[in-house]
Every structure is written in structure tokens, then in C-alpha cells.
């Protein structure tokens, strides 16, 4: 970060004026001499004398004092800026942690519902076989059920989401410049939530998949502001 300071004295600023009497007298004498030479008798306007360069003097600026005040004000501004960034960072961190906790809650919810959902899907499949009067050998039925369970199983996705949550919390706890890493992790979160949603076999899982996407997007928006 680069910063430049430029100081310009305000000519309209209040200050004590002093008269360079020697120079003023020289101007007056010269003016009188010119009037004598030209034979003109006119009163010399004092403002004309005052406007002569160097006649009116202002005290010199104490640049050391000015530099000291400027640097002090600059340091205060930098300190306030750093504090503001730190506060903003803590606020964003808190928001992201809240979303990570919410993702964990969704994972727990889905994991708790999966046995019930798989059993419901199993009974549904068996009822379809029965309604269609399809007689299959026991081994064939088991194969169909295993295939269905494999297609519907989201245990790996849930485990990876748990792992991503732990890693994201660790990155936030470590601090520093972590924006790029967290942004990459959001892609991993999205990948798992998309896979989970594609395997959905119930409205509950679909709803959790949608909620996960919302939470991930909210985190991603915050992470865009992190260095």
C-alpha cells in the first residue's frame, strides 16, 4: 500500500503580517523620484506599496512542526483503518462460522434421516415388484436393493462436507491472507452439495440440498471481501 501526503499552505489562512519597512521606504522613495521626474503630483496609494512584492511579509511556516503533525494524523488514520479492517474481518469470520455451523446441522439432519429414507425406498421398490406381479429370485431382489442403496447413498458426500467444514474452520482460526484458499474451498462445498442433491430420493434431502447451496453462496459472498 502506498500513500502520498502533499501540503499546500493556504494563503487565506490567518497569520500575523509584518511590513518590510526598508523595502517599503525604497518603493516610496522610488515612486516619489519618478513623480518628480515626470512632474506629476499624485498621492501614492499605500495599497500600491503594500502590493509590491516583498513589502508585506508573512511568518515562515515551521515545516518540522507541520511534518510532525501530519505524520501523527497519518499514523492515527492508519491505525484506525487497521482497526476497522480487523473489526470487519471478525464480523465476516463470525458470519462464515455461523454458515459452517448451519451446514453441519444440515449434514447431521440428512445423516439421521438416511436409514429411514432408504428403508422407505426399499419398501417402495418391493411394493412395485408386487404390484407388477414380478417374481424375482431373492438374490435378484437383493441386487436391486443394493444397487438402489448405492445410487442413493450420500454418506461419502456427507463425510466430505464434514471434512470441508473442519478445514474451513481451521483456516479461519489460523487467520492471515486466506481469501483465495477459502474461495477454492467453496467450490469443493458446491461440488458435494450438487452431488447430494442429484442423489436425492426424498423431498427432505432435496430441501437440505437447496439449503446447503444457499449457505455456501452466502459464505462465498463474504469471502469475496477477504484478502
N, C-alpha and C positions, 0 to 999 in steps of 0.2 A: 504494500500500500504506500503510495506516495502522496505527499501533501506539501503545497507551497503556500507560504504566507507573504503577502505584499502589503506594505504600509505606505499610505499616502497622507501627508499632513493636510488637514482641512484649512484652507486659507481663511474661511469664515469663522474658524474657532476663536473663542475669546482668548485674549492674551494681552499682556501689557505692551504697549507701543512705546518706543523711545525715538527721540529725534537725534539724528546725526548733525549736531549743531554746526560743526565745522563745514560739512558738505553743504548744509542749508545756507550758511553765510556765503559760501563760494557761489552758489546758484544765484543768490540775491545780488551779490556784487556784480556778477557777470551780466545779470539782467539789467541792472542799473547802468552798467557801462554801455550795453547795447542801446538802451533808450537814449543815453546821452549822445551816442554816435549817430543815431538816426534822427535825433531832435524830437522824438516823441515823448510826451509826458503822460504816461498812463500808470495807474497804480498797479503794482504787481499783485496778482491774485495769490493769496497764501496757499490755496489748494494746488495751484500750479507748481509751487515749490515742493509741497508735500508729495506730489505725484512724481517728482523727479526720482529716478532710480537710486535707491540707497539712502535717500533722506529719511524715510520712515523705516525704522528697524524693529523687527520682532525678535524676541529672545530665541536663541538656538534650541532646537529640540534635544533633550537628553536621550540619545538613541540607546544608551546602555539601559536606562530605566525602562524605555519603551520596549526594548527587546525582552527584558526580564518579565514585564507584564504580559507581553504577547505569548511568550513561551509558557508562562504559568497558566494563562487562559487556554492555550492549546493543550497542555497536559491535562487540564481539568476536562476539556471536551473529549479527549481520547479516553480518559478513564471512564467518563460517563457512557461513551459509546461502547466500550468493552463490557461495562456492567449491563447495559441494555441488551447487548448480544447474548450475554450469559443468561440473563433472565428469560429472553426469548427462547434460547436453547433449552432451558429447563422446562419451559411451558410446552414446547414441541415434544420434548422427551416424554413428558407426562402423558400427552395425548397419544403418542405412539404406544407407550406401555399399556394404556387403557385398551387400545385396539388389540394388542397382543394378548392381553388377558381375556378379551372377548372371543378371540379366535380359539384360545384354549378351552373356553366354556363350550363353544360350538363343537369342538373335537370331542370333548367329554360327552356331550349330548348325543352325537352321532354314534360314538362307540357304544354307548349304553343301549341305544335303540337297535343296533345291528342284529343281535341274536333274535330279537322279536320279529324284525323285518324279514330276515332270512327264513325263519320258521313260517311266517305268513306266506312268503313266496313259495316255499316248499309245498304247503298245503294247497295253495292255489294251482300249482302245476299238477299235483296229483288229482285234484278235482277236474282239471281239464282233461286229463287222460281218462278219467272215469266217465265224464260226460260224453266224450268222443268214443267211448267204448273201445279204447285202445288197450289191448292187453300186451304188456311188456314184461319181459323177464325181470326178476328182481335186480340182477346186475345192471341191466339196461337202465332201469329206473334210477339206480344209484349213480350211474354215469351221468344221466341227465341232470340229476340234482347237484352232483359235484361240479359239472360244467356251469350250471346256473350260479352256484355259490362263488365260483372263480370269477365269473363275469361281474358279479355284484359285490365282491369283496373289496372293501376300501381300507382295509387295515393298514396296508403299506402307505397309502396317501395320508392317513391319519397320523401314522408314526412320523412321516417326513414333516408334516405340519408341526407336530410337537418339536421336532428337532430344529426346524427353522425358527420357531418361537424362542427356544432356548438360545440359539445363536444370535438372534437379533437383540435379545436382552443383554447378552454378553457384550456385544458391540456397543450398545448404548451405555453400558456401565463403564466400559473402557474409555469412552469419550474420544476426543480428538477429531480429526477430519475423517468422518465415517459416512458421509452422504453417498458417495459412489458405491460403497460396499452395500449399504442398505438398499439402494436403488436396485442393485443386481439381485438382492435377496427378494425384493418384491416380485421379480419375475419368477423366482422359484415358488413363492407363495401362490402366484397366479396359476402356475402350471399344475400344482397339486389340487387347487380348488376346481380348476376346469376338469381334471380327470375325475375328481369325486363327483362332480355334477353329471358328467357323462355316464357314470355308472349308477346313477340314481334309479332306484326301483320303488321309491315312495315319495309322497309329497313332502314328508318331513325332511328327507335327505336333500330334496330339491331346494326347500326353503333354507336349509343350512348352507347349501352351496351358494345361494344368492347372497345370504348374509355375509359369508366369507368374502365374496367379491366386493361387497360394499366396504367392509372393514379394510381390506387390502388397498382399495382405491383411496380411502381416507388417509391411510398411512403414506401412500405414495405422494399425495398432495403435500403433506407436511415435509416429506424427505426432500422434495424439490428445493426447499429453502435451507437445507443443511449443507454446509461446506464439505 
